[in-house]
């Protein structure tokens, strides 16, 4: 997802999610990419949200919110929906 967005993975990792720097465009982009990564792992690897939350050190509610944000974005952006579908298939080894 980072490559498709033209963002280096290190740039995402540098932005601490706990900062909640919602007025910082780079932080918001990193947050969006983290949400998409959560959704990809959940859907592409069929990893339950509770296990994903535990593995990431997040609450189940945080994972659920990330999933909801991505689903909303997919409904609003057909290209994002296609990209997510393709990446999910790649994770499942279908493409």
C-alpha positions as CSV (number, residue, x, y, z in Angstrom):
1,X,0.0,0.0,0.0
2,X,2.9,2.4,0.8
3,X,4.4,1.8,-2.6
4,X,1.1,2.5,-4.4
5,X,0.7,5.7,-2.4
6,X,4.3,6.7,-3.1
7,X,5.2,6.8,0.6
8,X,8.3,5.1,2.0
9,X,7.5,2.6,4.7
10,X,10.0,4.4,7.0
11,X,8.0,7.6,6.7
12,X,4.9,5.8,8.1
13,X,6.9,4.1,10.9
14,X,8.4,7.5,12.0
15,X,4.9,8.9,12.8
16,X,3.9,7.8,16.3
17,X,0.2,6.9,16.3
18,X,0.0,7.9,19.9
19,X,0.8,11.5,19.0
20,X,-2.7,12.0,17.4
21,X,-1.2,14.8,15.4
22,X,-4.4,15.3,13.3
23,X,-3.3,18.7,12.1
24,X,-0.2,17.2,10.5
25,X,-0.8,16.1,6.9
26,X,2.1,13.6,7.0
27,X,0.9,12.1,10.3
28,X,-2.6,11.8,8.8
29,X,-1.3,10.0,5.7
30,X,0.7,7.6,7.9
31,X,-2.4,6.9,10.0
32,X,-4.5,6.2,6.9
33,X,-1.8,3.8,5.6
34,X,-1.7,2.0,9.0
35,X,-5.5,1.6,8.9
36,X,-5.2,0.2,5.4
37,X,-2.5,-2.2,6.5
38,X,-4.7,-3.4,9.3
39,X,-7.6,-4.0,6.9
40,X,-5.3,-5.8,4.4
41,X,-4.0,-8.2,7.1
42,X,-7.5,-8.8,8.4
43,X,-9.1,-9.5,5.0
44,X,-6.1,-10.8,3.0
45,X,-4.8,-13.2,5.7
46,X,-8.2,-13.8,7.3
47,X,-6.7,-12.9,10.7
48,X,-9.5,-12.2,13.3
49,X,-9.6,-8.7,14.5
50,X,-9.1,-9.8,18.1
51,X,-5.8,-11.6,17.2
52,X,-4.7,-8.6,15.1
53,X,-5.4,-6.2,18.0
54,X,-3.3,-8.4,20.3
55,X,-0.5,-8.7,17.8
56,X,-0.4,-4.9,17.3
57,X,-0.8,-4.0,20.9
58,X,-4.1,-2.2,20.1
59,X,-7.5,-2.5,21.6
60,X,-10.1,-4.5,19.6
61,X,-12.1,-1.2,19.4
62,X,-9.1,0.5,17.7
63,X,-8.9,-2.3,15.1
64,X,-12.6,-2.1,14.6
65,X,-12.4,1.7,14.1
66,X,-9.6,1.3,11.6
67,X,-11.6,-1.3,9.7
68,X,-14.6,0.9,9.6
69,X,-12.6,3.9,8.3
70,X,-11.1,1.8,5.5
71,X,-14.5,0.4,4.5
72,X,-15.9,4.0,4.4
73,X,-13.0,5.1,2.3
74,X,-13.4,2.1,-0.1
75,X,-17.1,3.1,-0.7
76,X,-16.0,6.6,-1.5
77,X,-13.0,5.8,-3.7
78,X,-13.4,3.1,-6.4
79,X,-9.6,3.1,-7.1
80,X,-8.8,2.4,-3.5
81,X,-11.4,-0.4,-3.5
82,X,-9.7,-2.0,-6.5
83,X,-6.3,-1.6,-5.0
84,X,-7.4,-3.1,-1.7
85,X,-9.0,-6.1,-3.6
86,X,-5.9,-6.7,-5.5
87,X,-3.6,-6.5,-2.5
88,X,-5.9,-8.8,-0.5
89,X,-5.8,-11.4,-3.4
90,X,-2.0,-11.1,-3.4
91,X,-1.8,-11.8,0.3
92,X,-4.0,-14.9,-0.2
93,X,-1.7,-16.0,-3.0
94,X,-4.5,-15.7,-5.6
95,X,-2.8,-13.4,-8.0
